[in-house]
Amino acid sequence: MFRSSIDVSQDKQRKYSILLEELERLLDPGVPPLSNVCNALAHLWSAFRWHWVGFYFVENEYMLALGPFIGPVACTRIERGKGVCGKAWQRREIIIVDDVHAFEGHIACSPMSKSEIVLPFGDTGVVWGVLDIDSDRYNAFDQVDAKYLTLWLDKMRPYLCLLNRCYDRRE
């Protein structure tokens, strides 16, 4: 059984370093990709105790569809260019929002969300989806998060690629 050595009292960079090391042991190519993605999300969530952590996958050229997540009930579809997720997908760039209430067009899936980071992922110029993380604290995310979450997504790429095949993606 997997047991993490991350302590919630550790500083952010230390948590991320351990998280990335442990991810190698956690991922098992012998199980379905959905199982790996769900366990990796649980591992990520448990390190930081964010409000919501999950994926949206490109369903077609206009829409993101909810994928695996941890947290309260979420919006099931998000239009391209709408909200933080839709804008990150459209722009193909990481978006960090210190105060979601000040973000024009923010989609309030949960009233508890106060800040957010969204990272598009994919391969060779094609976006498969976004990693969306919400915090119940303002100013919870910065460039350190962007850097390490990008590395985390790089390690997750083979599993996200397999899971992505479940969605009808036309981008």
C-alpha positions as CSV (number, residue, x, y, z in Angstrom):
1,M,0.0,0.0,0.0
2,F,1.2,3.5,-0.9
3,R,2.0,5.8,2.0
4,S,3.1,9.4,1.4
5,S,5.8,11.1,3.4
6,I,4.4,14.6,2.8
7,D,3.7,16.5,5.9
8,V,1.1,19.4,5.6
9,S,3.4,21.5,7.7
10,Q,6.3,21.4,5.2
11,D,7.0,24.4,3.0
12,K,5.5,24.5,-0.5
13,Q,8.7,23.6,-2.5
14,R,9.5,20.7,-0.2
15,K,6.0,19.3,-0.6
16,Y,6.2,19.6,-4.4
17,S,9.6,17.9,-4.4
18,I,8.4,14.9,-2.4
19,L,5.1,14.8,-4.4
20,L,7.1,14.5,-7.7
21,E,9.4,11.8,-6.3
22,E,6.5,9.8,-4.8
23,L,4.4,10.1,-8.0
24,E,6.9,7.8,-9.7
25,R,6.1,5.1,-7.1
26,L,2.3,5.8,-7.1
27,L,1.7,5.5,-10.9
28,D,1.2,1.9,-12.0
29,P,1.2,1.2,-15.8
30,G,-0.6,-2.1,-15.0
31,V,-3.8,-0.5,-13.9
32,P,-6.3,1.5,-16.0
33,P,-5.3,5.1,-16.6
34,L,-8.4,6.4,-14.8
35,S,-7.2,4.7,-11.6
36,N,-3.8,6.3,-11.9
37,V,-5.2,9.8,-12.6
38,C,-7.6,9.5,-9.6
39,N,-4.8,8.4,-7.3
40,A,-2.5,11.1,-8.5
41,L,-5.2,13.7,-7.9
42,A,-5.8,12.4,-4.4
43,H,-2.0,12.5,-3.7
44,L,-1.9,16.1,-5.0
45,W,-4.9,17.1,-3.0
46,S,-3.7,15.5,0.2
47,A,-0.4,17.4,0.0
48,F,-2.0,20.8,-0.1
49,R,-5.7,20.4,1.0
50,W,-7.0,22.7,-1.7
51,H,-10.7,23.2,-2.0
52,W,-11.0,21.6,-5.5
53,V,-8.5,19.7,-7.7
54,G,-9.5,18.2,-11.1
55,F,-9.4,18.0,-14.8
56,Y,-11.6,19.2,-17.6
57,F,-11.0,17.6,-21.0
58,V,-11.7,19.0,-24.4
59,E,-14.9,17.5,-25.6
60,N,-15.1,19.3,-28.9
61,E,-13.8,22.6,-30.3
62,Y,-16.3,24.6,-28.2
63,M,-16.5,22.7,-24.9
64,L,-14.6,21.4,-21.9
65,A,-16.1,18.4,-20.1
66,L,-15.6,17.5,-16.4
67,G,-13.1,14.8,-15.8
68,P,-11.8,13.2,-12.6
69,F,-11.7,15.6,-9.6
70,I,-11.7,15.8,-5.8
71,G,-13.9,18.4,-4.1
72,P,-17.5,19.5,-4.1
73,V,-19.8,19.0,-7.1
74,A,-18.5,20.9,-10.1
75,C,-19.6,22.5,-13.3
76,T,-19.9,19.7,-15.9
77,R,-19.2,21.7,-19.0
78,I,-17.3,24.9,-19.7
79,E,-17.4,26.8,-22.9
80,R,-14.1,27.8,-24.7
81,G,-13.1,31.3,-23.6
82,K,-15.5,31.3,-20.6
83,G,-14.3,31.4,-17.0
84,V,-10.7,30.8,-15.9
85,C,-10.7,27.3,-17.4
86,G,-12.1,28.3,-20.7
87,K,-9.8,31.3,-21.0
88,A,-6.7,29.2,-20.2
89,W,-7.7,26.7,-22.8
90,Q,-8.3,29.4,-25.4
91,R,-5.1,31.2,-24.6
92,R,-3.1,28.0,-24.2
93,E,-1.4,29.5,-21.1
94,I,-1.4,29.1,-17.3
95,I,-3.7,31.5,-15.5
96,I,-3.3,32.4,-11.9
97,V,-6.1,34.3,-10.2
98,D,-5.5,35.7,-6.8
99,D,-9.2,36.6,-6.3
100,V,-11.7,34.8,-8.4
101,H,-14.4,37.4,-7.5
102,A,-12.4,40.0,-9.3
103,F,-11.9,37.9,-12.4
104,E,-14.3,39.0,-15.1
105,G,-16.4,36.2,-16.3
106,H,-15.5,33.8,-13.4
107,I,-17.8,30.8,-13.3
108,A,-18.7,30.2,-9.6
109,C,-19.0,26.5,-9.4
110,S,-18.4,26.8,-5.6
111,P,-18.9,29.8,-3.4
112,M,-16.0,28.6,-1.3
113,S,-13.4,29.2,-4.1
114,K,-11.3,32.3,-3.6
115,S,-8.3,31.8,-5.8
116,E,-7.5,29.5,-8.7
117,I,-4.7,28.2,-11.0
118,V,-5.5,26.6,-14.3
119,L,-2.9,24.8,-16.5
120,P,-3.6,23.6,-20.0
121,F,-2.0,20.3,-21.0
122,G,-1.6,18.3,-24.1
123,D,1.0,17.5,-26.7
124,T,2.6,19.1,-29.8
125,G,0.4,22.2,-29.8
126,V,-2.9,20.3,-29.1
127,V,-4.6,21.1,-25.8
128,W,-6.3,18.0,-24.4
129,G,-7.7,19.7,-21.3
130,V,-6.9,21.7,-18.2
131,L,-5.9,21.0,-14.7
132,D,-8.0,23.3,-12.5
133,I,-7.2,23.9,-8.8
134,D,-9.2,26.2,-6.5
135,S,-8.3,27.3,-3.0
136,D,-10.6,28.6,-0.3
137,R,-7.8,31.2,0.5
138,Y,-7.0,34.3,-1.5
139,N,-3.6,34.5,-3.2
140,A,-3.0,30.8,-2.7
141,F,-1.0,30.3,-6.0
142,D,2.1,31.7,-7.6
143,Q,4.9,30.9,-10.1
144,V,6.2,28.2,-7.8
145,D,2.9,26.4,-8.1
146,A,2.9,26.9,-11.9
147,K,6.4,25.5,-12.2
148,Y,5.8,22.4,-10.1
149,L,2.4,21.7,-11.4
150,T,3.8,21.8,-14.9
151,L,6.3,19.2,-13.9
152,W,3.5,17.1,-12.3
153,L,1.5,17.3,-15.6
154,D,4.6,16.2,-17.5
155,K,4.8,13.0,-15.4
156,M,1.1,12.5,-15.8
157,R,1.1,12.9,-19.6
158,P,1.1,9.2,-20.6
159,Y,-1.9,8.6,-18.4
160,L,-3.7,11.7,-19.4
161,C,-3.1,10.8,-23.1
162,L,-4.8,7.4,-22.5
163,L,-7.7,9.0,-20.6
164,N,-8.0,11.7,-23.2
165,R,-9.1,9.0,-25.7
166,C,-12.4,8.7,-23.7
167,Y,-13.4,12.2,-24.9
168,D,-14.4,13.2,-28.4
169,R,-11.7,15.8,-28.9
170,R,-11.8,18.1,-32.0
171,E,-9.5,21.0,-31.6
